[in-house]
């Protein structure tokens, strides 16, 4: 893992941003920072996804004429294991260099701990358990999910146990509490 790509992940988890872009930012602001090389998908008139390779930004709007508002972003870290040179995207590659195919959760957690950035384990969604485990950074409202147990149809074949699959923000305290309540039932 290049130290620069590790710095990217540490910064994202610590700040809850991608190159300073926040989850609630507009599509125009995201494009101003990450560029216009993205794939766009819309889901009806109320949801849109812009895929930049490693980073995905999700937007919602109340009605078809309303402006798009940022909802959340996710880093689809599992895609790096495909060894596709277009991932993570031109802007991230230019800024951070080469990204290796895998990000080990233990290494990321250790680097964050050294910087005083705690990760707290939160209950997994029932459909993802026991295959994934998720840890949450309350200050940045960022979650990191990694492969806990390999499942033939549940986890990417290209990832090993302990590899980060996805980083997402925001994950609110309310969502964490809902997960905890569900786990107590």
Contact map, one row per residue, 1 for C-alpha under 8 A:
11101100000000000000000000000000000000000000000000000000000000000000000000000000000000000000000000110110000000000000000000000000000000000000000000000000000000000000000000000000000000000
11111100000000000000000000000000000000000000000000000000000000000000000000000000000000000000000011110000000000000000000000000000000000000000000000000000000000000000000000000000000000000
11111110000000000000000000000000000000000000000000000000000000000000000000000000000000000000000000000000000000000000000000000000000000000000000000000000000000000000000000000000000000000
01111111000000000000000000000000000000000000000000000000000000000000000000000000000000000000000110000000000000000000000000000000000000000000000000000000000000000000000000000000000000000
11111111100000000000000000000000000000000000000000000000000000000000000000000000000000000000000111100000000000000000000000000000000000000000000000000000000000000000000000000000000000000
11111111110000000000000000000000000000000000000000000000000000000000000000000000000000000000000000000000000100000000000000000000000000000000000000000000000000000000000000000000000000000
00111111111000000000000000000000000000000000000000000000000000000000000000000000000000000000000000000000000000000000000000000000000000000000000000000000000000000000000000000000000000000
00011111111100000000000000000000000000000000000000000000000000000000000000000000000000000000000100000000000000000000000000000000000000000000000000000000000000000000000000000000000000000
00001111111110000000000000000000000000000000000000000000000000000000000000000000000000000000000000000000000100000000000000000000000000000000000000000000000000000000000000000000000000000
00000111111111000000000000000000000000000000000000000000000000000000000000000000000000000000000000000000000100110000000000000000000000000000000000000000000000000000000000000000000000000
00000011111111111000000000000000000000000000000000000000000000000000000000000000000000000000000000000000000000000000000000000000000000000000000000000000000000000000000000000000000000000
00000001111111111110000000000000000000000000000000000000000000000000000000000000000000000000000000000000000000000000000000000000000000000000000000000000000000000000000000000000000000000
00000000111111111000000000000000000000000000000000000000000000000000000000000000000000000000000000000000000000000000000000000000000000001001011100000000000000000000001000000000000000000
00000000011111110000000000000000000000000000000000000000000000000000000000000000000000000000000000000000000000010000100000000000000000001011010000000000000000000000000000000000000000000
00000000001111111000000000000000000000000000000000000000000000000000000000000000000000000000000000000000000000000000000000000000000000000011000000000000000000000000000000000000000000000
00000000001111111100011000000000000000000000000000000000000000000000000000000000000000000000000000000000000000000000000000000000000000000001110000000000000000000000000011000000000000000
00000000001110111111111000000000000000000000000000000000000000000000000000000000000000000000000000000000000000000000000000000000000000000000000000000000000000000000000010000000000000000
00000000000100011111110000000000000000000000000000000000000000000000000000000000000000000000000000000000000000000000000000000000000000000000000000000000000000000000000000000000000000000
00000000000100001111100000000000100000000000000000000000000000000000000000000000000000000000000000000000000000000000000000000000000000000000000000000000000000000000000000000000000000000
00000000000000001111110000000000000000000000000000000000000000000000000000000000000000000000000000000000000000000000000000000000000000000000000000000000000000000000000000000000000000000
00000000000000001111111010001100100000000000000000000000000000000000000000000000000000000000000000000000000000000000000000000000000000000000000000000000000000000000000000000000000000000
00000000000000011101111110000000000000000000000000000000000000000000000000000000000000000000000000000000000000000000000000000000000000000000000000000000000000000000000000000000000000000
00000000000000011000111110000000000000000000000000000000100000000000011110000000000000000000000000000000000000000000000000000000000000000000000000000000000000000000000011000000000000000
00000000000000000000011111000000000000000000000000000000000000000000111100000000000000000000000000000000000000000000000000000000000000000000000000000000000000000000000000000000000000000
00000000000000000000111111101100000000000000000000000000000000000000110000000000000000000000000000000000000000000000000000000000000000000000000000000000000000000000000000000000000000000
00000000000000000000000111111100000000000000000000000000001000000001110000000000000000000000000000000000000000000000000000000000000000000000000000000000000000000000000000000000000000000
00000000000000000000000011111110000000000000000000000000001000000001110000000000000000000000000000000000000000000000000000000000000000000000000000000000000000000000000000000000000000000
00000000000000000000000001111111000000000000000000000000000000000000000000000000000000000000000000000000000000000000000000000000000000000000000000000000000000000000000000000000000000000
00000000000000000000100011111111100000000000000000000000000000000000000000000000000000000000000000000000000000000000000000000000000000000000000000000000000000000000000000000000000000000
00000000000000000000100011111111111000000000000000000000000000000000000000000000000000000000000000000000000000000000000000000000000000000000000000000000000000000000000000000000000000000
00000000000000000000000000111111111100000000000000000000000000000000000000000000000000000000000000000000000000000000000000000000000000000000000000000000000000000000000000000000000000000
00000000000000000000000000011111111100000000000000000000000000000000000000000000000000000000000000000000000000000000000000000000000000000000000000000000000000000000000000000000000000000
00000000000000000010100000001111111000000000000000000000000000000000000000000000000000000000000000000000000000000000000000000000000000000000000000000000000000000000000000000000000000000
00000000000000000000000000000111111110000000000000010000000000000000000000000000000000000011000000000000000000000000000000000000000000000000000000000000000000000000000000000000000000000
00000000000000000000000000000111111111000000000000000000000000000000000000000000000000000010000000000000000000000000000000000000000000000000000000000000000000000000000000000000000000000
00000000000000000000000000000011011111000000000000000000000000000000000000000000000000000000000000000000000000000000000000000000000000000000000000000000000000000000000000000000000000000
00000000000000000000000000000000011111100000000000010000000000000000000000000000000000001100000000000000000000000000000000000000000000000000000000000000000000000000000000000000000000000
00000000000000000000000000000000001111110000000001111000000000000000000000000000000000000000000000000000000000000000000000000000000000000000000000000000000000000000000000000000000000000
00000000000000000000000000000000000011111000000001110000000000000000000000000000000000000000000000000000000000000000000000000000000000000000000000000000000000000000000000000000000000000
00000000000000000000000000000000000001111100000111100000000000000000000000000000000000000000000000000000000000000000000000000000000000000000000000000000000000000000000000000000000000000
00000000000000000000000000000000000000111110000111000000000000000000000000000000000000000000000000000000000000000000000000000000000000000000000000000000000000000000000000000000000000000
00000000000000000000000000000000000000011111111110000000000000000000000000000000000000000000000000000000000000000000000000000000000000000000000000000000000000000000000000000000000000000
00000000000000000000000000000000000000001111111100000000000000000000000000000000000000000000000000000000000000000000000000000000000000000000000000000000000000000000000000000000000000000
00000000000000000000000000000000000000000111111000000000000000000000000000000000000000000000000000000000000000000000000000000000000000000000000000000000000000000000000000000000000000000
00000000000000000000000000000000000000000111111000000000000010110000000000000000000000000000000000000000000000000000000000000000000000000000000000000000000000000000000000000000000000000
00000000000000000000000000000000000000000111111100000000000111110000000000000000000000000000000000000000000000000000000000000000000000000000000000000000000000000000000000000000000000000
00000000000000000000000000000000000000000111111110000000011110000000000000000000000000000000000000000000000000000000000000000000000000000000000000000000000000000000000000000000000000000
00000000000000000000000000000000000000011110011111000000011100000000000000000000000000000000000000000000000000000000000000000000000000000000000000000000000000000000000000000000000000000
00000000000000000000000000000000000000011100001111100001111000000000000000000000000000000000000000000000000000000000000000000000000000000000000000000000000000000000000000000000000000000
00000000000000000000000000000000000001111000000111110001110000000000000000000000000000000000000000000000000000000000000000000000000000000000000000000000000000000000000000000000000000000
00000000000000000000000000000000000001110000000011111111100000000000000000000000000000000000000000000000000000000000000000000000000000000000000000000000000000000000000000000000000000000
00000000000000000000000000000000010011100000000001111111000000000000000000000000000000111000000000000000000000000000000000000000000000000000000000000000000000000000000000000000000000000
00000000000000000000000000000000000001000000000000111111000000000000000000010010000001111000000000000000000000000000000000000000000000000000000000000000000000000000000000000000000000000
00000000000000000000000000000000000000000000000000111111000000000000000000111011000000111000000000000000000000000000000000000000000000000000000000000000000000000000000000000000000000000
00000000000000000000000000000000000000000000000000111111100000000000000011110000000000010000000000000000000000000000000000000000000000000000000000000000000000000000000000000000000000000
00000000000000000000000000000000000000000000000011111111110000000000000011110000000000000000000000000000000000000000000000000000000000000000000000000000000000000000000000000000000000000
00000000000000000000001000000000000000000000000011100011111000000000011111000000000000000000000000000000000000000000000000000000000000000000000000000000000000000000000000000000000000000
00000000000000000000000000000000000000000000001111000001111100000000011110000000000000000000000000000000000000000000000000000000000000000000000000000000000000000000000000000000000000000
00000000000000000000000001100000000000000000001110000000111110000001111100000000000000000000000000000000000000000000000000000000000000000000000000000000000000000000000000000000000000000
00000000000000000000000000000000000000000000011100000000011111000001111000000000000000000000000000000000000000000000000000000000000000000000000000000000000000000000000000000000000000000
00000000000000000000000000000000000000000000111000000000001111110111100000000000000000000000000000000000000000000000000000000000000000000000000000000000000000000000000000000000000000000
00000000000000000000000000000000000000000000010000000000000111110100000000000000000000000000000000000000000000000000000000000000000000000000000000000000000000000000000000000000000000000
00000000000000000000000000000000000000000000110000000000000011111100000000000000000000000000000000000000000000000000000000000000000000000000000000000000000000000000000000000000000000000
00000000000000000000000000000000000000000000110000000000000011111100000000000000000000000000000000000000000000000000000000000000000000000000000000000000000000000000000000000000000000000
00000000000000000000000000000000000000000000000000000000000000111110000000000000000000000000000000000000000000000000000000000000000000000000000000000000000000000000000000000000000000000
00000000000000000000000000000000000000000000000000000000000011111111000000000000000000000000000000000000000000000000000000000000000000000000000000000000000000000000000000000000000000000
00000000000000000000000000000000000000000000000000000000000010001111100000000000000000000000000000000000000000000000000000000000000000000000000000000000000000000000000000000000000000000
00000000000000000000000001100000000000000000000000000000001110000111110000000000000000000000000000000000000000000000000000000000000000000000000000000000000000000000000000000000000000000
00000000000000000000000111100000000000000000000000000000001110000011111000000000000000000000000000000000000000000000000000000000000000000000000000000000000000000000000000000000000000000
00000000000000000000001111100000000000000000000000000000111100000001111100000000000000000000000000000000000000000000000000000000000000000000000000000000000000000000000000000000000000000
00000000000000000000001100000000000000000000000000000000111100000000111110000000000000000000000000000000000000000000000000000000000000000000000000000000000000000000000000000000000000000
00000000000000000000001100000000000000000000000000000000111000000000011111000000000000000000000000000000000000000000000000000000000000000000000000000000000000000000000111000000000000000
00000000000000000000001000000000000000000000000000000011110000000000001111100000000000000000000000000000000000000000000000000000000000000000000000000000000000000000000111000000000000000
00000000000000000000000000000000000000000000000000000011100000000000000111110000000000000000000000000000000000000000000000000000000000000000000000000000000000000000011110000000000000000
00000000000000000000000000000000000000000000000000000111000000000000000011111000000000000000000000000000000000000000000000000000000000000000000000000000000000000000011100000000000000000
00000000000000000000000000000000000000000000000000001111000000000000000001111110000000000000000000000000000000000000000000000000000000000000000000000000000000000000111000000000000000000
00000000000000000000000000000000000000000000000000000100000000000000000000111111100000000000000000000110000000000000000000000000000000000000000000000000000000000001111000000000000000000
00000000000000000000000000000000000000000000000000000000000000000000000000011111110000000000000000001100000000000000000000000000000000000000000000000000000101100001110000000000000000000
00000000000000000000000000000000000000000000000000001100000000000000000000011111111000100000000000001000000000000000000000000000000000000000000000000000000000000000000000000000000000000
00000000000000000000000000000000000000000000000000000100000000000000000000001111111100110000000000111100000000000000000000000000000000000000000000000000000000000000000000000000000000000
00000000000000000000000000000000000000000000000000000000000000000000000000001111111100000000000000011100000000000000000000000000000000000000000000000000000001100000000000000000000000000
00000000000000000000000000000000000000000000000000000000000000000000000000000111111100000000000000001000000000000000000000000000000000000000000000000000000001000000000000000000000000000
00000000000000000000000000000000000000000000000000000000000000000000000000000011111110100000000000001000000000000000000000000000000000000000000000000000000000000000000000000000000000000
00000000000000000000000000000000000000000000000000000000000000000000000000000001111111100000000000000000000000000000000000000000000000000000000000000000000000000000000000000000000000000
00000000000000000000000000000000000000000000000000000000000000000000000000000000001111110000000000000000000000000000000000000000000000000000000000000000000000000000000000000000000000000
00000000000000000000000000000000000000000000000000001000000000000000000000000000000111111100000000000000000000000000000000000000000000000000000000000000000000000000000000000000000000000
00000000000000000000000000000000000000000000000000011100000000000000000000000011001111111100000000000000000000000000000000000000000000000000000000000000000000000000000000000000000000000
00000000000000000000000000000000000000000000000000011110000000000000000000000001000011111101100000100000000000000000000000000000000000000000000000000000000000000000000000000000000000000
00000000000000000000000000000000000010000000000000011100000000000000000000000000000001111111100000000000000000000000000000000000000000000000000000000000000000000000000000000000000000000
00000000000000000000000000000000000010000000000000000000000000000000000000000000000001111111110000000000000000000000000000000000000000000000000000000000000000000000000000000000000000000
00000000000000000000000000000000011000000000000000000000000000000000000000000000000000001111111000000000000000000000000000000000000000000000000000000000000000000000000000000000000000000
00000000000000000000000000000000010000000000000000000000000000000000000000000000000000011111111110000000000000000000000000000000000000000000000000000000000000000000000000000000000000000
00000000000000000000000000000000000000000000000000000000000000000000000000000000000000011111111111100000000000000000000000000000000000000000000000000000000000000000000000000000000000000
00000000000000000000000000000000000000000000000000000000000000000000000000000000000000000111111110000000000000000000000000000000000000000000000000000000000000000000000000000000000000000
00000000000000000000000000000000000000000000000000000000000000000000000000000000000000000011111110000000000000000000000000000000000000000000000000000000000000000000000000000000000000000
00011001000000000000000000000000000000000000000000000000000000000000000000000000000000000001111111100000000000000000000000000000000000000000000000000000000000000000000000000000000000000
01011000000000000000000000000000000000000000000000000000000000000000000000000000000000000001111111100000000000000000000000000000000000000000000000000000000000000000000000000000000000000
01001000000000000000000000000000000000000000000000000000000000000000000000000000000000000000100111110000000000000000000000000000000000000000000000000000000000000000000000000000000000000
11001000000000000000000000000000000000000000000000000000000000000000000000000001000000010000100111111000000000000000000000000000000000000000000000000000000000000000000000000000000000000
11000000000000000000000000000000000000000000000000000000000000000000000000000001100000000000000001111110000000000000000000000000000000000000000000000000000000000000000000000000000000000
00000000000000000000000000000000000000000000000000000000000000000000000000000111111000000000000000111110000000000000000000000000000000000000000000000000000000000000000000000000000000000
10000000000000000000000000000000000000000000000000000000000000000000000000001101100000000000000000011111000000000000000000000000000000000000000000000000000000100011000000000000000000000
10000000000000000000000000000000000000000000000000000000000000000000000000001000000000000000000000011111101100000000000000000000000000000000000000000000000000000011000000000000000000000
00000000000000000000000000000000000000000000000000000000000000000000000000000000000000000000000000000111111100000000000000000000000000000000000000000000000000000111000000000000000000000
00000000000000000000000000000000000000000000000000000000000000000000000000000000000000000000000000000011111110000000000000000000000000000000000001000000000000000111000000000000000000000
00000000000000000000000000000000000000000000000000000000000000000000000000000000000000000000000000000001111111000000000000000000000000000000000000000000000000000100000000000000000000000
00000000000000000000000000000000000000000000000000000000000000000000000000000000000000000000000000000011111111100000000000000000000000000000000000000000000000000000000000000000000000000
00000100110000000000000000000000000000000000000000000000000000000000000000000000000000000000000000000011111111110000000000000000000000000000000000000000000000000000000000000000000000000
00000000000000000000000000000000000000000000000000000000000000000000000000000000000000000000000000000000111111111000001000000000000000000000000000000000000000000000000000000000000000000
00000000000000000000000000000000000000000000000000000000000000000000000000000000000000000000000000000000011111111100000000000000000000000000000000000000000000000000000000000000000000000
00000000010000000000000000000000000000000000000000000000000000000000000000000000000000000000000000000000001111111110000000000000000000000000000000000000000000000000000000000000000000000
00000000010001000000000000000000000000000000000000000000000000000000000000000000000000000000000000000000000111111111111000000000000000000000000000000000000000000000000000000000000000000
00000000000000000000000000000000000000000000000000000000000000000000000000000000000000000000000000000000000011111111111000000000000000000000000000000000000000000000000000000000000000000
00000000000000000000000000000000000000000000000000000000000000000000000000000000000000000000000000000000000001111111100000000000000000000000000000000000000000000000000000000000000000000
00000000000000000000000000000000000000000000000000000000000000000000000000000000000000000000000000000000000000111111100000000000000000000000000000000000000000000000000000000000000000000
00000000000000000000000000000000000000000000000000000000000000000000000000000000000000000000000000000000000000011111110000000000000000000000000000000000000000000000000000000000000000000
00000000000001000000000000000000000000000000000000000000000000000000000000000000000000000000000000000000000000011111111000000000000000001000000000000000000000000000000000000000000000000
00000000000000000000000000000000000000000000000000000000000000000000000000000000000000000000000000000000000000011001111100000000000000001000000000000000000000000000000000000000000000000
00000000000000000000000000000000000000000000000000000000000000000000000000000000000000000000000000000000000010011000111110000000000000111100000000000000000000000000000000000000000000000
00000000000000000000000000000000000000000000000000000000000000000000000000000000000000000000000000000000000000000000011111000000000000111100000000000000000000000000000000000000000000000
00000000000000000000000000000000000000000000000000000000000000000000000000000000000000000000000000000000000000000000001111100000000011110000000000000000000000000000000000000000000000000
00000000000000000000000000000000000000000000000000000000000000000000000000000000000000000000000000000000000000000000000111110000000011110000000000000000000000000000000000000001001100000
00000000000000000000000000000000000000000000000000000000000000000000000000000000000000000000000000000000000000000000000011111000000011000000000000000000000000000000000000000001001100100
00000000000000000000000000000000000000000000000000000000000000000000000000000000000000000000000000000000000000000000000001111101110111000000000000000000000000000000000000000000001000000
00000000000000000000000000000000000000000000000000000000000000000000000000000000000000000000000000000000000000000000000000111111100000000000000000000000000000000000000000000000001000000
00000000000000000000000000000000000000000000000000000000000000000000000000000000000000000000000000000000000000000000000000011111100000000000000000000000000000000000000000000000000000000
00000000000000000000000000000000000000000000000000000000000000000000000000000000000000000000000000000000000000000000000000001111100000000000000000000000000000000000000000000000000000000
00000000000000000000000000000000000000000000000000000000000000000000000000000000000000000000000000000000000000000000000000011111111100000000000000000000010000000000000000000000000000000
00000000000000000000000000000000000000000000000000000000000000000000000000000000000000000000000000000000000000000000000000011111111110000000000000000000000000000000000000000000000000000
00000000000000000000000000000000000000000000000000000000000000000000000000000000000000000000000000000000000000000000000000010001111110000000000000011000000000000000000000000000000000000
00000000000000000000000000000000000000000000000000000000000000000000000000000000000000000000000000000000000000000000000000000001111110000000000000111110011000000000000000000000000000000
00000000000000000000000000000000000000000000000000000000000000000000000000000000000000000000000000000000000000000000000000010001111111000000000011111000000000000000000000000000000000000
00000000000000000000000000000000000000000000000000000000000000000000000000000000000000000000000000000000000000000000000011110000111111100000000011110000000000000000000000000000000000000
00000000000000000000000000000000000000000000000000000000000000000000000000000000000000000000000000000000000000000000000011110000000111110000001111000000000000000000000000000000000000000
00000000000000000000000000000000000000000000000000000000000000000000000000000000000000000000000000000000000000000000001111000000000011111000001110000000000000000000000000000000000000000
00000000000000000000000000000000000000000000000000000000000000000000000000000000000000000000000000000000000000000000001111000000000001111100111100000000000000000000000000100000000000000
00000000000011000000000000000000000000000000000000000000000000000000000000000000000000000000000000000000000000000000111100000000000000111111111000000000000000000000000000000000000000000
00000000000000000000000000000000000000000000000000000000000000000000000000000000000000000000000000000000000000000000001100000000000000011111110000000000000000000000000000011000000000000
00000000000001100000000000000000000000000000000000000000000000000000000000000000000000000000000000000000000000000000000000000000000000001111110000000000000000000000000000000000000000000
00000000000011110000000000000000000000000000000000000000000000000000000000000000000000000000000000000000000000000000000000000000000000001111110000000000000000000000000011000000000000000
00000000000000010000000000000000000000000000000000000000000000000000000000000000000000000000000000000000000000000000000000000000000000011111111000000000000000000000000011111000000000000
00000000000011010000000000000000000000000000000000000000000000000000000000000000000000000000000000000000000000000000000000000000000000011111111100000000000000000000001111100000000000000
00000000000010000000000000000000000000000000000000000000000000000000000000000000000000000000000000000000000000000000000000000000000001111000111110000000000000000000001111100000000000000
00000000000010000000000000000000000000000000000000000000000000000000000000000000000000000000000000000000000000000000000000000000000001110000011111000000000000000001111100000000000000000
00000000000000000000000000000000000000000000000000000000000000000000000000000000000000000000000000000000000000000000000000000000000111100000001111100000000000000001111000000000000000000
00000000000000000000000000000000000000000000000000000000000000000000000000000000000000000000000000000000100000000000000000000000000111000000000111110000000000001111110000000000000000000
00000000000000000000000000000000000000000000000000000000000000000000000000000000000000000000000000000000000000000000000000000000001110000000000011111100001000111111100000000000000000000
00000000000000000000000000000000000000000000000000000000000000000000000000000000000000000000000000000000000000000000000000000000011110000000000001111100000000001100000000000000000000000
00000000000000000000000000000000000000000000000000000000000000000000000000000000000000000000000000000000000000000000000000000000011100000000000000111110000000001000000000000000000000000
00000000000000000000000000000000000000000000000000000000000000000000000000000000000000000000000000000000000000000000000000000000001000000000000000111111011000011000000000000000000000000
00000000000000000000000000000000000000000000000000000000000000000000000000000000000000000000000000000000000000000000000000000000001000000000000000001111111000000000000000000000000000000
00000000000000000000000000000000000000000000000000000000000000000000000000000000000000000000000000000000000000000000000000000000000000000000000000000111111010000000000000000000000000000
00000000000000000000000000000000000000000000000000000000000000000000000000000000000000000000000000000000000000000000000000000000000000000000000000000011111100000000000000000000000000000
00000000000000000000000000000000000000000000000000000000000000000000000000000000000000000000000000000000000000000000000000000001001000000000000000000111111100000000000000000000000000000
00000000000000000000000000000000000000000000000000000000000000000000000000000000000000000000000000000000000000000000000000000000001000000000000000100111111110100000000000000000000000000
00000000000000000000000000000000000000000000000000000000000000000000000000000100000000000000000000000000000000000000000000000000000000000000000000000000111111100000000000000000000000000
00000000000000000000000000000000000000000000000000000000000000000000000000000000000000000000000000000000000000000000000000000000000000000000000000000001001111110000000000000000000000000
00000000000000000000000000000000000000000000000000000000000000000000000000000100110000000000000000000000000000000000000000000000000000000000000000000000000111110000000000000000000000000
00000000000000000000000000000000000000000000000000000000000000000000000000000100100000000000000000000100000000000000000000000000000000000000000000100000001111111010100000000000000000000
00000000000000000000000000000000000000000000000000000000000000000000000000000000000000000000000000000000000000000000000000000000000000000000000000100100000011111110000000000000000000000
00000000000000000000000000000000000000000000000000000000000000000000000000000000000000000000000000000000000000000000000000000000000000000000000001111100000000111110000000000000000000000
00000000000000000000000000000000000000000000000000000000000000000000000000000000000000000000000000000001110000000000000000000000000000000000000001110000000000011111000000000000000000000
00000000000000000000000000000000000000000000000000000000000000000000000000000000000000000000000000000111100000000000000000000000000000000000000001100000000000111111100000000000000000000
00000000000000000000000000000000000000000000000000000000000000000000000000001100000000000000000000000111100000000000000000000000000000000000000111100000000000000111111000000000000000000
00000000000000000000000000000000000000000000000000000000000000000000000000011100000000000000000000000000000000000000000000000000000000000000000111100000000000100011111000000000000000000
00000000000000000000000000000000000000000000000000000000000000000000000001111100000000000000000000000000000000000000000000000000000000000000000111000000000000000001111100000000000000000
00000000000010000000000000000000000000000000000000000000000000000000000001111000000000000000000000000000000000000000000000000000000000000000011110000000000000000001111110000000000000000
00000000000000000000000000000000000000000000000000000000000000000000000111100000000000000000000000000000000000000000000000000000000000000000011100000000000000000000011111100000000000000
00000000000000011000001000000000000000000000000000000000000000000000000111000000000000000000000000000000000000000000000000000000000000000001111000000000000000000000001111100000000000000
00000000000000010000001000000000000000000000000000000000000000000000000110000000000000000000000000000000000000000000000000000000000000000001111000000000000000000000000111110000000000000
00000000000000000000000000000000000000000000000000000000000000000000000000000000000000000000000000000000000000000000000000000000000000010000111000000000000000000000000111111011000000000
00000000000000000000000000000000000000000000000000000000000000000000000000000000000000000000000000000000000000000000000000000000000000000100100000000000000000000000000001111111000000000
00000000000000000000000000000000000000000000000000000000000000000000000000000000000000000000000000000000000000000000000000000000000000000100100000000000000000000000000000111111100000000
00000000000000000000000000000000000000000000000000000000000000000000000000000000000000000000000000000000000000000000000000000000000000000000000000000000000000000000000000011111110000000
00000000000000000000000000000000000000000000000000000000000000000000000000000000000000000000000000000000000000000000000000000000000000000000000000000000000000000000000000111111111000000
00000000000000000000000000000000000000000000000000000000000000000000000000000000000000000000000000000000000000000000000001100000000000000000000000000000000000000000000000111111111100000
00000000000000000000000000000000000000000000000000000000000000000000000000000000000000000000000000000000000000000000000000000000000000000000000000000000000000000000000000001111111110000
00000000000000000000000000000000000000000000000000000000000000000000000000000000000000000000000000000000000000000000000000000000000000000000000000000000000000000000000000000111111111000
00000000000000000000000000000000000000000000000000000000000000000000000000000000000000000000000000000000000000000000000001111000000000000000000000000000000000000000000000000011111111100
00000000000000000000000000000000000000000000000000000000000000000000000000000000000000000000000000000000000000000000000001100000000000000000000000000000000000000000000000000001111111110
00000000000000000000000000000000000000000000000000000000000000000000000000000000000000000000000000000000000000000000000000000000000000000000000000000000000000000000000000000000111111111
00000000000000000000000000000000000000000000000000000000000000000000000000000000000000000000000000000000000000000000000000000000000000000000000000000000000000000000000000000000011111111
00000000000000000000000000000000000000000000000000000000000000000000000000000000000000000000000000000000000000000000000000100000000000000000000000000000000000000000000000000000001111111
00000000000000000000000000000000000000000000000000000000000000000000000000000000000000000000000000000000000000000000000000000000000000000000000000000000000000000000000000000000000111111
00000000000000000000000000000000000000000000000000000000000000000000000000000000000000000000000000000000000000000000000000000000000000000000000000000000000000000000000000000000000011111
